[in-house]
Amino acid sequence: MERDSQKYEFIIDQVNANLQKLGGKIWYTGSNPDDVKAYISSLVEMQNEERSPDKRNIADLEVMYNNLSEQIKVYENNTADAKQFESGNKNRRKLLLKLQELVDENIDFDYLVQPLQNLLEDVDNTIFFSNYLINDNTIKELKKQREQIKTEIRRNDARFKIYNLEEKSKSIALIKEYLSLEVVSNDDIITEKKKRVKRIREELKALRNSDDLHKIDDLSNFVTKLYYSAKDISSVVSDDIQQNGFEIKYLKKGNILQPMIFSDDSEASRSQKRVNYYIGSMARHTLIQLCGYLAFLKMLLENNRYPIIPILVIDHVSKPFDAKNSKAIGKILSTAYETIGKENLQTFIFDDEDFEKLDIKPDYSENLFTDSKTGFNPFFFSSTEEDQTE
């Protein structure tokens, strides 16, 4: 459609350029081919009237064009300012609504409710006035007038040039050829389609920026499930799950795993309001972090959108645990493997403790602390091995 429209605009420009050479007053708009053909016929038959002098010269037209351009520029600046005011007022309205919600929850702040409502009404009125300014059609009329002046200036260009009979004959032939081509303008359809594309892009942008609440809930539920699985082994976990409504929520803003419980406040309990549950134990933080890594790996594997190597490497995970609670690590890992599948995820653990104390049943275990080495170095060869290699 855009290619056809470009051809259509090209034909209009070429027809008008050649009409100027003929010195006529007619102007091809795309919808008046019969008038142009009649004018050409009158020229061929030498029946055309003498061209009347233009009432306005180019200097006058240029002054009018510049004045209209200045008016449009001022109006567009005012419109841009109005849009900025509207955006700022919308943000103020959101803040005031949030503040009003906070005030409504506490009767001690009743004296602030009415002033807040008055402020909201003032902001709403300002937003309405901004919309009125932005939707004004004056700018469209000014641009329309400017385009008409521009067209008239272009028509006057040919007044100061002299064309011989041969050039005029070529112009007549070209005009007839261009008018014989069947090309239509799709400007209206293209404009509507572009508006639709813009709306779809805005919707896509909003969807990309929005939170997938279902996926976030699934992630939170799996983290909580893994944490709960160690309740019979770990006293740390057992103490936590006895809290009213204990769960671990994934918060996208800040990218954190936040334990939450129901509030003990009598008023809030009626609506089952959740509040943050703050834990100070490093063992708890480590277990929740382990649950989070496993949950994210599960999500990435299920989505299958990115090329990943499903490997989890853990270093000194047992450090913050006592002997009683360290087995929670193995229980969480085994519970995760029940869902993820052992063939879909490899876990490498480097730790000071033996795997039995962590309640882990590994497929392979190696003691990296020997007389000849005290750590993991994939490029290490003992002296005996070097001799054999030589």
Protein Blocks (a to p, Z undefined) as FASTA:
>chain_A
ZZmmmmmmmmmmmmmmmmmmnopabdcehjammmmmmmmmmmmnopaccddddfbdfklm
mmmmmmmmmmmmmmmmmmmmmmmmmmmmmmmmmmmmmmmmmmmmpmklmmmmmmmmmmmm
mmmmmmmmmmmmmmpcklmmmmmmmmmmmmmmmmmmmmmpccdfklmmmmmmmmmmmmmp
ccddfklmmmmmmmmmmmmmmmmmmmmmpccfklmmmmmmmmmmmmmmmmmmmmklmmmm
mpghiacdddfbhpaaddddddfbfklmmnopacddddfbfklmmmmmmmmmmmmmmmmm
mnomaccddddddehkllmpcfklmmmmmmmmmmmmmmnopkloccddddfbdfklnopa
cfbdcdfbdfkbgcdcfkbccfklmmmmZZ
